Amino acid sequence: MEDGTFKSLGYCESTADDYDVKQWDTREDCEVRQILDRVADKWSLLVIALLDCQSLRFTQLRREIDGVSQRMLSVTLRHLERDGLVSRTVHPVVPPRVDYALTPLGRTLHQTIKALVIWTEEHQQEIARARADYDARREMMDA
């Protein structure tokens, strides 16, 4: 086996120094795209952000996430739990109480999401200007 080559077929990182985004779809058993689709989903991002440093009950999450349906929140939490990003704790009380929290793996993802939010906040004015410029150019072309 070559140096830098991983035995796992599911490991999709290039063994070379280059970064080839096209390999995500071409390598057999590569789940990178599926994982990115899951964690970059708007509901997943909000759930992960809300669970930073605290556990919350389903109803608390639903109250905090504007526009999410009960079904969509359930599906999102199930997927995040399956991926090892969120833990689900059922307390043996009546009525049943279920808490959701980030796992250690989920906390590492939260750090990445936080960096993305900070970048967005720092560049939102530039993006707003670029959008306005684009819209103005489109209007001129359509006229």
N, C-alpha and C positions, 0 to 999 in steps of 0.2 A: 504494500500500500504506500502511496506517495506521501511525503511529508505534507501536512496541512489538509489531508483528505479525511473526511469523517466516515465512519462505518455506517452510520445511520442514513438510510435512504431519504428520510424526511428532513434531513438537515440541508438547507438550501443555500447557505452562504457560499459564495464563490471561494474556491481554494486559491485563486490568484489574487493579486493585489487590486484588480479592477472591481468595479461595482456595476454589475449587469442586471438591470431591472427586468430585462426580458426573460431571464432564467426562471422567474417566479412561475411562469406559465408553462415552461417547457420541461422542467425536470420532473421525472416520475416521482409520485408520492410527496410532492412539495405542497405544503399547506400554508405558505406565507400569505398568499393572496386571500385565502379564506380567513385567516387570523386578522389580517389588516381590515378586511371588510367588517369583521365583527367588532374589533376594538375602535375603529374609526366611525362607527355608527353613532348618530347623534344621541340616541338614548343611552348607549353604553358609556359614551364620554361623560354624560351628565351623572349617571349612576356612580361611576368611578370617582368623579370629582366630589360628589356629595358624601361618599363613604370615607373620604380622607380623614383619618384620626378619629373616626366614630363609627359605631354600628347604628343602623337604623332599621325600623320595622317597615314592612311593605307599605302600610298606610302613610307613614311619614315620607317615604320616598315618593309615593304617588302625589302627595300634597305639594312636595317641593318641585316636582318636574311638571311644568306647565305643558298641557297638551298630550301627555302620554295616557294611553288607555290602560285599563287594568290588564287586558290581555297582552298588550305590547310590553308592559313592564314585567309581567310574569315570564314572557318568552325571553326578554333581555336578561333578566336575573338568572334564568335557567342556563342560558348559553354562557354567561360569565362564570357561573358556578362550574359548569362542565369544563371550561377552559382553565380552571384553577385560579381565577382572578378574584372571585368572591366566595366567601364561605357563608353557609346557611346554618343557623343554629335554631333548633326547635326546642322550646322550653316546655317541660311537661306540666303545664298549668291549664286551667279552664277559665276562659277560652284559651286555645293554644296561642302561644306567642312565638313568632319567628323573627329573628334578627339577622340582618345581612351586614357583612363587614368585608373589607379588603383583606386578601391573603397577603403574605409577604411578596408574592409575585405581582399581585395587583398593586401593591404600594410602589413597586418599581415602575409600573406603567403610569401610575399617577404622576410621578416625577416628570415623565416625558410629556404627559398631557399639560402639566403646569407650564413647562417650557414653551409649548405650542401656544398656550393662552397668553403668556407674557409676550411672545413674539407678535401675536395678533394685536395686543393692546399697544405695543410700541409702534406698529406699522399701520394701524387702522386709518390714520389721516392720509397716508400715502395711497392706500388702497382706495379710499373714498375719492381722492383726486383722480386716480387712474380710471376709476369707474365713470366719473363725471366726464373726463376727457373722451373716453371711449364712446359714451352715449352721445356726446356732442358730435363726434365724427360720424357716427352712424346716422344721426339726424340729417347731417349735411349730405351724406351719400344718398339717403332715401328721398331727399327733397328734389 
